[in-house]
Amino acid sequence: MPEEVQRWSTPPATVITGATGWLGSALIEHLLASERKGLRALLRDGEDASRLEERGVEVVKGDISDKRSVVRLFDGIPSGADVIHTAGVIHPKSLSEFTKVNANGTRYIVEVAQSASIRRMVHVSSNSPFGTNPVESETFRNQEPYNPYLGYGASKMQGELAVLDGVDAGLDAVIVRPPWFYGPYQPARQTTFFTMVRTGKFPMFGGGTQRRSMVYVENLIQGVIAAELTIGVSGRGYWIADERPYEVREIVETVRRALTDEGYEVTGKPRSLPVIIANIAEAADRTLQRLGQYQQQVHVLGEMGHTIACEISAAKAELGYEPEFELYGGMRRSIAWCREQGIEL
């Protein structure tokens, strides 16, 4: 850790949104393993709270897009608590969910946190408010203007702006911006990715030379906690990713090697398609979203034709962030977790 990085002690309580999501689940497991006390989590109505409650996590039921739920979430929270806001919608059933959750929900968290004597808010954003790299050889740093990629990017940008408005009003808050992440507690879409790579059906475009930053979930958790506890960085935003970006073809080759080394049968050959197919998918995605519709497969296909690469020097220098896991090791751990959970790849 750089000598100038100073850290607070852990807070008396930590409020976590998105507690049953990919990052939220992994984060709570990490905090419990490190004996963090005073965890309070927001779960939607109908979600099973028993596993968390049995382990000492206080559960509040509600919806982040309902301000009354957010008020209940913070009710009685001790002074000096932290909030880690991981909740978000990436692939919605309806485009309106982007605004309701990613923009309005974040605004509600900010507004209530301001009146709750919160010590630090960490907002988990995304690469999407900054879009894709205009030139494949370029890498996002920390100076880029907003250039949101379609509806998701616009909603996450609005979430960031709500946080920055809160900072202007006196809230202590930090934004972390993870790219595509991988690791335990993965959703079905990541399982589909593994299956497509294993069977040679995952499409690459133009030889797969596009670069993609990725972040193993434990690296991301390290970055989130560093953003929570580092003194003097309020109002800052940080890219949190693995040490370097990877070309898409390297990602595919590495996953196939990790699958083989974990004992899975890997078939077929990675296929490269003309970039124009990704361009057509992106155009279709833009048209669908203008019409108020969202189709996940079309969206992902269009985005895969782009480079989305960032560098992490600011997080390393100012937060003391040092990613522990690289692609091969992280993917092997991810695949092993799937086997332990009985998830077919």
SVG drawing of the C-alpha trace seen along z (x, -y; Angstrom):
<svg xmlns="http://www.w3.org/2000/svg" viewBox="-43 -21 48 55">
<polyline fill="none" stroke="black" stroke-width="0.4" points="0.0,0.0 1.4,-3.4 2.7,-5.2 0.3,-8.2 -2.9,-6.0 -4.6,-6.3 -7.5,-4.1 -10.3,-4.4 -11.2,-1.5 -14.2,0.6 -17.5,-1.2 -20.0,-0.3 -22.5,0.8 -22.5,1.3 -25.6,0.9 -25.5,3.0 -27.9,2.8 -28.1,5.5 -27.3,8.1 -28.5,11.0 -26.9,10.0 -23.6,11.2 -21.3,8.6 -23.5,8.2 -23.5,11.9 -19.8,12.2 -19.3,9.0 -21.4,10.1 -19.5,13.5 -16.2,11.6 -17.4,9.3 -18.7,12.1 -15.5,14.0 -13.6,11.0 -15.9,10.7 -17.4,7.4 -20.2,6.6 -23.4,4.7 -24.3,5.7 -27.7,4.6 -29.0,5.6 -31.9,4.7 -33.7,7.6 -36.7,7.5 -40.1,8.9 -40.1,12.6 -36.4,13.1 -35.3,15.6 -33.7,13.8 -33.1,16.9 -29.5,17.6 -28.4,14.1 -30.4,13.8 -29.0,17.0 -25.5,15.5 -26.3,12.3 -27.1,10.0 -30.1,7.7 -32.5,7.8 -34.8,5.1 -37.4,6.0 -38.3,3.5 -37.5,2.0 -34.7,-0.4 -37.0,-2.2 -39.4,-3.0 -38.0,-5.8 -40.1,-4.6 -38.1,-1.3 -34.8,-3.2 -35.9,-5.3 -36.7,-2.0 -33.3,-0.6 -31.5,-3.5 -33.9,-3.7 -31.9,-3.5 -28.6,-3.0 -25.8,-4.3 -23.8,-7.4 -20.6,-6.7 -22.0,-3.8 -21.0,-3.2 -23.2,-2.3 -22.1,-0.1 -24.6,-0.5 -24.2,2.4 -27.9,2.7 -28.5,2.2 -30.2,3.6 -28.1,4.6 -30.5,6.6 -34.1,5.4 -37.5,6.8 -38.5,3.3 -36.4,0.3 -38.1,-1.7 -36.3,0.4 -33.0,-1.3 -34.3,-4.6 -36.3,-3.3 -33.3,-1.3 -30.1,-2.7 -31.0,-6.4 -33.9,-7.0 -32.8,-4.2 -29.4,-5.7 -30.8,-9.2 -32.9,-7.9 -29.9,-6.2 -28.0,-9.5 -30.8,-11.6 -31.5,-9.4 -27.8,-8.8 -27.3,-12.6 -29.6,-12.8 -28.4,-9.6 -24.9,-10.6 -23.3,-8.2 -19.5,-8.2 -18.9,-7.1 -21.0,-5.9 -19.5,-3.7 -21.5,-3.7 -20.8,-0.8 -21.2,-2.2 -19.9,-0.7 -17.8,-1.4 -21.0,-2.0 -21.4,-5.8 -18.2,-6.3 -19.2,-4.0 -16.7,-2.2 -13.2,-3.3 -13.3,-5.6 -10.0,-4.1 -9.1,-0.5 -5.5,-1.4 -6.8,-3.9 -7.5,-3.1 -9.9,-4.9 -8.1,-6.6 -9.9,-9.1 -10.3,-12.2 -12.9,-11.0 -16.2,-12.9 -19.4,-10.9 -20.4,-9.2 -23.1,-6.7 -23.7,-3.5 -27.4,-3.3 -30.0,-3.0 -28.0,-1.2 -25.1,-3.6 -27.4,-6.6 -29.0,-5.3 -25.7,-4.6 -24.5,-8.1 -27.6,-9.5 -26.7,-7.5 -23.2,-8.9 -24.5,-12.4 -26.8,-11.9 -23.9,-10.8 -21.8,-13.8 -24.7,-16.1 -24.7,-14.5 -21.0,-15.2 -21.6,-18.8 -24.2,-18.9 -21.8,-17.5 -22.1,-13.7 -18.8,-11.7 -19.0,-9.4 -16.7,-7.5 -17.6,-5.9 -16.1,-2.7 -16.4,-1.7 -15.9,2.0 -16.0,3.5 -17.2,7.0 -16.6,9.1 -16.3,12.8 -16.2,15.1 -18.4,17.0 -22.1,16.2 -22.3,15.6 -25.7,15.3 -27.0,17.4 -25.6,15.2 -22.1,16.0 -22.8,19.7 -24.1,19.3 -20.8,17.6 -18.8,20.5 -20.9,23.0 -20.6,21.2 -16.8,20.9 -16.5,24.6 -18.4,25.7 -16.8,23.2 -19.9,21.2 -18.9,17.9 -18.6,15.4 -15.5,13.2 -15.5,10.4 -12.6,9.5 -10.3,12.0 -11.1,11.0 -8.5,8.2 -10.8,5.9 -9.6,5.3 -11.8,5.8 -11.0,4.9 -12.4,7.5 -12.3,7.8 -12.4,11.0 -15.0,10.5 -12.4,10.8 -10.3,8.1 -13.5,5.9 -14.3,6.5 -10.8,5.4 -11.3,2.2 -14.7,1.6 -13.5,1.9 -10.4,-0.3 -12.8,-2.9 -14.9,-2.5 -12.1,-2.9 -9.6,-5.2 -9.5,-8.7 -9.6,-11.9 -11.0,-10.6 -14.6,-11.8 -15.9,-12.8 -13.5,-10.7 -14.3,-7.9 -12.0,-4.9 -11.7,-2.2 -11.4,1.1 -10.2,3.9 -7.7,6.7 -4.1,5.5 -4.5,5.2 -7.1,5.4 -7.3,8.7 -8.0,9.2 -11.2,11.0 -9.4,13.9 -7.1,14.2 -10.2,14.3 -11.7,17.1 -8.4,19.1 -7.9,18.7 -11.4,19.8 -11.0,22.9 -7.7,23.7 -9.1,23.2 -12.1,25.5 -9.8,28.2 -7.6,28.0 -10.7,28.3 -11.6,31.5 -14.3,30.3 -14.5,31.5 -13.8,28.6 -15.1,29.0 -15.3,27.0 -13.1,24.2 -13.4,20.5 -15.0,18.8 -14.4,15.3 -17.2,13.4 -17.0,10.2 -17.3,7.1 -20.2,5.9 -22.4,8.5 -21.7,6.8 -22.3,3.4 -25.7,4.6 -26.6,6.0 -25.7,2.6 -27.8,0.7 -30.7,3.1 -30.2,2.6 -30.3,-1.2 -33.5,-0.9 -35.1,1.4 -34.3,-0.8 -35.6,-3.9 -38.9,-1.9 -38.8,-1.2 -37.7,2.5 -34.7,4.4 -33.3,7.7 -30.4,9.0 -28.7,11.2 -28.8,8.4 -27.4,5.9 -24.5,8.2 -23.7,9.1 -23.5,5.4 -21.3,4.5 -18.8,7.3 -17.6,5.5 -16.0,2.8 -13.0,2.2 -13.8,1.4 -10.5,1.0 -9.4,-0.9 -6.3,-1.3 -6.1,-1.3 -3.2,-3.6 -5.4,-6.1 -6.9,-3.3 -3.5,-1.9 -2.0,-5.2 -4.9,-6.7 -6.6,-3.7 -3.7,-1.2 -5.6,1.2 -3.5,4.1 -5.4,6.8 -4.5,10.3 -6.0,12.4 -5.4,12.6 -7.5,14.0 -6.5,17.7 -6.5,18.1 -9.7,16.2 -11.4,18.3 -10.3,21.5 -11.7,20.5 -15.0,19.4 -15.3,22.8 -14.5,24.7 -17.2,22.8 -19.7,23.7 -18.9,27.4 -19.3,27.1 -22.7,25.6 -23.8,28.3 -24.0,25.8 -23.7,27.4 -21.3,25.9"/>
</svg>
